[in-house]
């Protein structure tokens, strides 16, 4: 899911109406018995290409992009929870207390238990 899709017509950030509509669409899939994993982007909150051209360290830019991705994941998880859908956010960057650390086996277990996993 492109982060830019979450901005709707706002041009930046997250449009709550778009987020809620997507959560309802995911809910419909879950109700059909589909195991849902959502790979979400952060382009609505951070675009590193311009900063890299201006000399920003690529790794720093990548980390910032990953944090933007987690922010979108948290917003999606919240929308899913409000729609009564159990969801988890997993990230390769450890953010204890914010989201779960990514682990392939844990992600598969969550999916098999009917939870939506947001990466």
N, C-alpha and C positions, 0 to 999 in steps of 0.2 A: 504494500500500500504506500504510494508516494505521499510523503509528508505534505507536498504541495497540494494534494487533493483535499487535505484537511482545512486549508485556508479559505476554501470557497471563493467568494468574490471579494473577500477582505484584502487579498494581496499579500498578507503576512499573518502569521500566527495561526490560531485555531478558531474556526467558525463552529460554535456549539451545535448549531442545527445540522451541519454536515456530520459532525462527530456522532450525534445521537442517531441520525439516519443510518450511518454505517454500523453502529452498535445493533440496531434493530435488524439489519440485514444479516449480521453474524449470528444473532439470536435465532433467526429463522433456520439457518444452517444447522446450528446446534440442536434445535428441536427436531430436525430431520435425522439426527443421529450422525451427522458429519463431524469428524475430528478436525478442529480448526486451529491452524497455526497462522499467525499474522506476522509477516515481516514488514516492519514499518520504517519509513525514512524520516529524516529530519530537515528536509530542504525548505520547509515553510518557516523554520526558525533560524537556520544557519546554512550559509552557502560558502564553502571554503575556497572555491576556485579563485575568486578575486583576491582574497587575502594571500593565497599562495603566490600569485603573480606579483603581489606587492612585497614579497619576501618573507612571509610568515613560514615558520618551520612546518613542513608537511605533517609531521607526527602530531604537533600541537593542533593543527587544523583538523586532523582525523579524530583526535580525542574530543574536540569541541563538537564535531558532527555526531559522534557517538552519544554525547550527552544530550544533544537535541533530539536524537532518536529515542532516548530513554524518556525525555519529557513528553514526547508524543505518545509513547507506550503507556505512560502513567495516565495521560488524559483518556486514551482508549480504554484502559482497564477501568477507570472510574465510570465512563459511560456504560460499559458492559455491566458493571456491578449495579448501576442504577436501573439497568434493564433486567436485573436478576439473572445475570449470566456470570458464572464463576470463571475468573480469568487470572492469569499470572503473567508478570513481565519478567523476562530473563535478559540479562546483559552480560557481555564479555568483560565489561568493566565492573569490578566489584563495587557495589553501592549498598553496603549493609544497612538494613532498615528501610531502604527505598524500593529495591527490587531484588529478585533472586539472581544468584550467579548462574550463568549459562552452564548447563551440563546436559549432554545429549541424552543420557539415560533418564535423568529427571524429567526432561521435556517429554519424552515418549511416555513415561508413567503418567504425567499430568494429562496428556492427550487421551490416553486410554481410560482415565478416570472421568472423562467428559469435560475437562476444563479447556478453555481457550488459552493458548500460549502465545504471548506477544514477544517477538524478538526484536 
